[in-house]
Amino acid sequence: MLFPHPLLHALRAAPATPAFEHAGRTVTRAELLDLIRRLAGAMRAAGLGPGRAVAVRTAVTPEAFAAHMAAHALGCRVVGIRPGYPPGQLAHVLAMDVDAVLVDPGTAAPGLMSTGTALSLGPVAGAADLLARPDDGGPLEVGARPDDVAALTFTSGSTGRPKGCAITYRALSEHWAWQPRVWSPVARAFAAGFERYLLFGTLASMVVMEFLAPCLLGGGTAVIPEEDGRPMFPYAIERHRITGSIITVPRLFQLLDLADDADVSSLRALMVSGSPIGPKRLAAAARRLGPVVYQGYGQTEAGNVAMLTPEHIAAGVLDPVGRPHPGVELSVRDDDDAELPAGATGEIHVRSPYLMAGYWGDEAETRDTLRDGWLRTRDLGHVDADGFLHLAGRTRDVIMVNAMVVYAGPIERVLTGHPDVDEAYVAGAPDEGTGEAVHAFVVPAPGRVPDRAGLAELVRGELGGDSVPQTITLVPGVPVATSGKPDKRALLNRIL
């Protein structure tokens, strides 16, 4: 069944049940389906259809989700724009063959509305308000084509610019999260735990959309919390009687620190993802929260690949990140691309029906990443005799900050571009607040004294806030490892 048919079928099957709770209102499945139909008609009238691209930057609302699904029903390519892109990165994303831009009153901004047709969900100067357009009364017809690109979801590239991962309609139609007909017993139990799902973040995120699917397809309600000045975890869980959510490692630590101040007993499924978590912390979370903790491993290019369940954790299986979903194959390979036996560490390769088709407009990077149907994850690890995947590190210099991939190379290039800097080296280290933190080591140019605050602002302006180093240390030179390469571990040892 071609995406988004499974969702539309699920909405029709239980019209009276709530799909969303937001800002004191409840949106039923019938109302959501009608909203998708109306928005599809308005988008069609604006010239959108199969193969056309609409860039979407909105808040998280039922209307925004309906707009995503309406565009998919028309067969559009939905280009998800994350909040917080600096101007250069935003311009790079909007240059990816975008035909229209969709915003809401809270996300419209200069530089965003000048690309293609300007559309909005609510009154925005210079944009056509899709919600205000009269209902054409037309039926909801799905015009998606299997091999068209359904979505561009973005991850930072090795150049510091976002790379658009092209996911086809065929891939989404095979994706485990969007196809209840192929849910394993583990996936069904997981979906049941999302009866009241805490929805936050951005709909431009592959992870957010991937885990919203089991909620809506499994009969649950997506609850969009309101800000009340307190941390979402744990207080929104108590306030809305949340049963399921995704959570980053730093937010999990926050939840554990504050769990005694709120009633979190409603939780039944909590998916931890975005960065590694140590076995001790994972076991402590399960002890405090009960048999509700899952751990997930995946990538934007591949979706969620493996899952560790509460049953695994209860049995003392804490080191791996889980077993692969049905239909997902893993291959661990050495530097010569030869497959390694179970237990041997190498680069992890993934094959599944829902891999990306490639990076939009970047054939060279696509060829380097996708080979003979396999995706190079750039992660190191091994698969044990029981089929569990273990991670051992990364093949490239990347740092996970707030569950976002940050590359060291672009930061180093920005820093060395400053006239006061001769050399720059960037490394990551574990951090309780952000999962991992960026640390920079700078060799000053002769006779110069770099201004740390100025360098930090330079990085912020070029690459965004997640790339800003938590520390910038001036060093007279860089130590060299036995391999002849700069020894970043020795640099980190100076400050940790």
JOSULSUL-V854508 format. One record per backbone hydrogen bond with DSSP energy under -0.5 kcal/mol. NH is the residue of the N-H (numbers start at 0). CO is the residue of the C=O. If there is no record, write none. Layout:
# JOSULSUL-V854508
[[NH:CO] [NH:CO]]
This chain:
# JOSULSUL-V854508
[[2:168] [4:1] [6:3] [7:3] [8:4] [9:5] [10:6] [11:7] [12:8] [13:9] [13:10] [14:11] [16:13] [18:26] [19:26] [20:221] [21:24] [22:223] [24:21] [26:19] [27:25] [28:16] [29:14] [31:27] [32:28] [33:29] [34:30] [35:31] [36:32] [37:33] [38:34] [39:35] [40:36] [41:37] [42:38] [43:39] [44:40] [45:41] [46:43] [47:42] [50:74] [51:48] [53:76] [54:99] [55:78] [56:101] [60:58] [64:60] [65:61] [66:62] [67:63] [68:64] [69:65] [70:66] [71:67] [72:68] [73:69] [74:71] [75:70] [76:51] [77:75] [77:149] [78:53] [78:76] [79:77] [79:151] [80:55] [80:78] [81:79] [84:81] [89:85] [90:86] [91:87] [92:88] [93:89] [94:90] [95:92] [96:94] [97:93] [98:52] [99:52] [100:116] [101:54] [102:118] [103:56] [104:120] [106:103] [107:103] [111:108] [112:108] [114:111] [115:113] [116:98] [118:100] [118:116] [119:127] [120:102] [121:119] [126:123] [127:117] [128:126] [129:119] [129:127] [130:119] [131:128] [132:128] [132:129] [140:138] [142:72] [142:140] [143:72] [147:144] [149:166] [150:166] [151:77] [152:150] [152:164] [154:162] [156:160] [159:156] [162:154] [164:152] [164:162] [165:163] [165:357] [166:150] [166:164] [167:165] [168:147] [169:145] [171:167] [172:168] [173:169] [173:170] [174:170] [174:171] [177:174] [178:174] [178:175] [181:178] [182:179] [187:183] [188:184] [189:185] [190:186] [191:187] [192:188] [193:190] [194:191] [196:220] [197:243] [198:196] [198:222] [199:197] [201:199] [204:201] [208:204] [209:205] [210:206] [211:207] [212:208] [213:209] [214:210] [215:211] [216:212] [217:213] [218:215] [219:214] [220:194] [221:18] [222:196] [222:220] [223:20] [223:221] [224:198] [224:222] [233:231] [234:230] [235:231] [236:231] [236:233] [237:233] [238:234] [239:235] [240:236] [240:237] [241:236] [242:195] [243:195] [244:268] [246:270] [251:247] [252:248] [253:249] [254:250] [255:251] [256:252] [257:253] [258:254] [260:257] [261:258] [263:261] [266:263] [267:242] [268:242] [269:291] [270:244] [271:269] [271:293] [272:246] [272:270] [281:277] [282:278] [283:279] [284:280] [285:281] [286:282] [287:283] [288:284] [289:285] [291:289] [292:289] [293:269] [294:307] [295:271] [296:305] [298:302] [301:298] [302:298] [304:296] [305:296] [306:322] [307:294] [312:308] [313:309] [314:310] [315:312] [316:311] [317:315] [320:388] [321:388] [322:306] [323:386] [324:304] [327:324] [328:326] [328:350] [330:348] [332:330] [332:346] [333:337] [336:333] [339:331] [342:382] [343:340] [345:380] [346:332] [347:378] [348:330] [349:374] [350:328] [354:351] [355:300] [356:165] [357:165] [359:163] [359:357] [361:358] [365:361] [366:362] [367:363] [368:364] [369:365] [370:368] [370:373] [373:370] [374:349] [375:368] [375:373] [376:347] [376:374] [379:392] [380:345] [381:389] [383:387] [386:383] [388:321] [389:381] [391:379] [392:379] [394:377] [395:377] [397:395] [398:405] [400:398] [400:403] [401:399] [401:433] [403:400] [405:398] [405:403] [407:396] [410:406] [411:407] [412:408] [413:409] [414:410] [415:411] [416:412] [417:414] [420:417] [421:442] [422:442] [424:440] [426:438] [428:436] [430:434] [434:430] [435:399] [435:433] [436:428] [438:426] [439:470] [440:424] [441:472] [442:422] [443:441] [444:419] [447:444] [451:449] [454:450] [455:451] [456:452] [457:453] [458:454] [459:455] [460:456] [461:457] [462:458] [463:458] [463:459] [466:463] [467:464] [469:437] [470:437] [472:439] [474:441] [480:484] [483:480] [486:478] [487:485] [490:486] [491:487] [492:488] [493:489] [493:490] [494:491] [495:491]]
